[in-house]
């Protein structure tokens, strides 16, 4: 349902988190800011697809940009690539209190 043709029925919602709030999660969980963002994206996608009764049995895969620049690279320009990241959306990873 996410890869179909674009039409008037598609819409998008956004949410902002301060960098400090994200870093607080990063520090509490012992992960990276990128890991926090990917986990948030995976969780909201899983929740949405589950509500639509469209959750696939296999995980969604995201293409994630990766900076390849080193301290030895000249300034200016981009040195980037992308990696495919398994979002584990086929797993129910909610924390139950």
Secondary structure, 3 states (H helix, E strand, C coil): CCCCCCCCCCCCCCCCCCHHHHHHHHHHHCCCHHHHHHHHHHHHHHHHHHHCCCCCCCCCEEEEEEECCCCCCCCCCCCEEEEEEECCCCCCCCCCC
